[in-house]
């Protein structure tokens, strides 16, 4: 019967085209599995990098605080130095009983003579 022959020919053509499609499907599935595996590894690396970044950020923030504390101490000491210098300059020359004394050089001279017990 001609219809049966035509259907048989068509069926064979479809079956023949099915094999390359199945091979392409298998190749695509293999590639998909590789991509999923790679994606999972990259996600894990992202987590590890995020944890590493968090630790680094925490350490940097602590170092920033430490540095700010040091800078505050430096400012405090510098202010004290300015204050001492002003007091030193004010005390340098004083009139005592009508005489002018250079207290700075007097203090330097006495410093060598006074023994600390």
C-alpha positions, 0 to 999 in steps of 0.5 A: 500500500502506498500510504504504508510505504510513505509512512515507513519511509518517513518513519525511517527518516525521523528515526535517522534524525533522532540519533543526532538529536540524542547525541546533541542532547547528551553533549549538551547535558554533559556541558551543562553538568560541567557548567553546574560543577564549575558554578558550584566551585565558583560559588564556594570560592565566592563564599571563601573570598567573602569570608576572607574579605570580611576578616581583612575589613575587620582587621583594617577597621581595627588598625584604623582605630589604633591609628586614630588613637595614636594620632590623638595621642600625638595631638595631645603631646603636641598640645602639651609641648606648645603649653610647656613652650609657652610657659617656658618662654613666659618664665624665661625672663622675670624681674625679681626684686628689681633684677632681671633673671634668665630663669631658663639658663639658671635652671640649666645651670642648677640642673647639673648641680642638683642631685636627685635622691 
